[in-house]
Every structure is written in structure tokens, then in C-alpha cells.
Amino acid sequence: MRHFYFDHNATAPLSAAARASLVACLDEVYGNASSIHHFGQAAKQKLEMARRQVAARLGAKPKEIVFVSGGTEADNLALRGIVAPGQHVVTSTIEHPAVLNTCAALGVDVTYVAADSSGLVDPGDVARALRPNTALVSVIHANNELGTVQPIAEIARIARDAGAYFHSDGVQAFGKIPVDVNALGVDLYSISGHKIGAPKGIGALYVREGTPLRAIASGGHHERERRPGTENVPGAVALGIAAETADWTSVAALRDRLESGILARIASASLNGARAERIPNTSNIRFDAIEGEALLISLDLRGFAVSSGAACSSGAVEPSHVLIAIGLTREQARSSIRFSLGPENTEEQVDALIEAVADSVRHLRRISTEVPAHA
Ligand SMILES: Cc1ncc(COP(=O)(O)O)c(C=O)c1O
């Protein structure tokens, strides 16, 4: 049986261009970018080329790019590298755990601004949450579960006017929608390679020139003192190529086809989050009276990989904190499925997925209403 992948927000397949650059670099460029001999300088050149490519996609200067191991480290570096004891942080209730759990671990006061039922944060709420000692405001650019895009430029302006630094987790936005750090007005911006066709284990933090970021690990002088450790040159090279080549614009039509197909075919299916202002590849749909995990497994058996957004912790399936945060009940959150498409999906796959969802939902609804004969 063939399997089709609709879980790109979890991770995307390696793109052909990124793979070619990665393999060539692994084979040929093995020097340490800090070494002054030929091999080291060859690695350094590749690293700096990658930095320019990532910077170009962000509208940033190359020296403002710090290569790290991925989105989680970028978020940690942004938060831990700015906030000091006794200060205050503002973030939202719909952040990724990389931000939420880091905020909780900072040991400072944190205000969590709520998102509305369409999955959007109100800039006015951020303004009202600010205090004189607010050091940092961190709001996710595109939510990983809903795909909703936040009014980042407005929130950044409010934060910076109040003298706070502004960070955005751009892991799901970068490469999928245009991102210009100056138009957005961010001081810090996290990205991750494996969401857009580069391998796992590489990402970057954009740090606006002049932002007083402290390294959060000790070691050598790499990455302008901001991130010690021998650089992952092949990873950075692949991220540079992915940044240069990622094109997700065609995915919106596929996502819309999937969404309208499902909503037209299946009674009591509804969309979670706003229809407007989303990244092009994400659709989060609720199927009333269906257990999301059961639907996920049924679709997997039919050859389609999706995500239920729920997390399994200590043996129990916990509903998504994002869906709860936008006002869904636990049952509604547990009956939701995230479809996240990518550039390699096709119309045929989408049409087959619509059929599979319709069949699975029909089957699951039937068995949940059937009264066993011996009852
Ligand atoms: C919004 C968001 N932030 C951060 C991360 C973490 O990125 P990484 O897997 O590269 O550590 C993810 C990945 O799921 C994400 O979706």
C-alpha cells in the first residue's frame, strides 16, 4: 500500500535541492570552520554562504543570523538570552511548548495573553499586559496547529515602543509566507530547517544588530560569541538552500481543495481557527462525535498520515492546549485533526484523502452509535 504524507507541520521531507547540497557538503567539506588551513576555510566559506542565503530570505544582515540546532534551541536562546531575574515576560497561550515551557522555566513573572476563538492574539491585550519591567514579548508568528498568522508587526511595535524586546517563533511561517524582519519589526525570530525541506538538527535565530543577547551555553567563540560549538556546516548549507528554494505558494490551492472537499462531504465537520490569515498549508478540522485519535489511526490504515494535535502524556491522550486556549471543549479538541500539506502533495492525493476521511468518519460514526447485540 502507498502512504501519503499530510503532516508537514510535524516535519517535512528533505527537498531534492537541500539533499544534494547536504550530501555534497558531507562528502567534501569536512573541515572545522574555525581552522585556518584550506579545509577550515572551505567550510567557513560554505557556512557564510548559507548565512547570506538565510539572511536574504529574512531581509536581514548575515551577521544577524545565529545558526543553532533547531527551533527549540532558537526559542530557548531568544528567551533565556534576553530575560534576567526580576524582569517580566509577555507571551500568548497558543505558543509552542518550546516557548511556553521555557517561559515557565525562566523563574520570572510571565503574563499569558489569550487568543480569541479564531486563534488570533489581540495586540490591545499585549499592550495592556506590559509592565515597566517587561523585558521581552514573545508571540508565535504562525501557529503550528491552526496555521493562524498573528498581527506580528502591530504587536512588535507595541512591545518596542514600551522598551521591551520582541521575539517571534517563526518556525511554521518561514519559507511558507513572506517574512521580512524589518517590516515585521522583530528583534529576534526563530526558524527551523526541517519544517521546510532541510534536515533535522539545524535552525537559526535572527538577532537584530545591537540586541544584547547572551549565550546560554559556555564554550568557544563561535557564532560571534552567541552560540558555542563546532558549527554544523552541512546542516547550515542545506538550510541555506532550503531558505533560497522553498516555495509553498502552490500549496494553498491544495489545502483549499481538501478543506472544501471535507466540509462539503461530511456533516458536522467544521474548521478550527480563522479561515483568513493562515499559512497556506494548514487546516484544522473538527469532526463532532468522533475521537480524533481513532480517525488518525483509521486514516493511517488507509495510507494517509495526519496529526490529531493531541499529545500523549503519562498514558493519557491530552487534548491540544492550543485548541483549548481558543475555547474548544476537551471533547471538541479531541475530535480535531490537523492536515498539514506540502509542496510534493498532489490533487490526486488530496482527492483520495477526502474519500478516505469520508469513509473513515462514516465508519466511526456507525460503530459509535451501534448498540452491541448482547447489550
Ligand atoms: C511553532 C514551532 N516552534 C518550535 C518548534 C520546534 O522546532 P524544532 O523541532 O526544530 O526544535 C516547532 C516544531 O514542532 C514548531 O512548530
The ligand as an SDF file (V2000), in Angstrom:
LIG
                    3D

 16 16  0  0  0  0  0  0  0  0999 V2000
    5.9560   26.6830   16.1680 C   0  0  0  0  0  0  0  0  0  0  0  0
    7.0760   25.7560   16.4950 C   0  0  0  0  0  0  0  0  0  0  0  0
    8.0840   26.1930   17.2680 N   0  0  0  0  0  0  0  0  0  0  0  0
    9.1360   25.4120   17.5770 C   0  0  0  0  0  0  0  0  0  0  0  0
    9.2150   24.1200   17.1260 C   0  0  0  0  0  0  0  0  0  0  0  0
   10.3950   23.2900   17.4910 C   0  0  0  0  0  0  0  0  0  0  0  0
   11.2820   23.1890   16.3970 O   0  0  0  0  0  0  0  0  0  0  0  0
   12.3750   22.0160   16.3420 P   0  0  0  0  0  0  0  0  0  0  0  0
   11.6390   20.7460   16.0840 O   0  0  0  0  0  0  0  0  0  0  0  0
   13.2670   22.4090   15.1970 O   0  0  0  0  0  0  0  0  0  0  0  0
   13.0850   22.0130   17.6340 O   0  0  0  0  0  0  0  0  0  0  0  0
    8.1910   23.6100   16.3220 C   0  0  0  0  0  0  0  0  0  0  0  0
    8.2170   22.2070   15.8660 C   0  0  0  0  0  0  0  0  0  0  0  0
    7.2550   21.4720   16.0280 O   0  0  0  0  0  0  0  0  0  0  0  0
    7.0940   24.4580   15.9920 C   0  0  0  0  0  0  0  0  0  0  0  0
    6.0890   24.0330   15.2230 O   0  0  0  0  0  0  0  0  0  0  0  0
  1  2  1  0
  2  3  1  0
  2 15  2  0
  3  4  2  0
  4  5  1  0
  5  6  1  0
  5 12  2  0
  6  7  1  0
  7  8  1  0
  8  9  2  0
  8 10  1  0
  8 11  1  0
 12 13  1  0
 12 15  1  0
 13 14  2  0
 15 16  1  0
M  END
$$$$
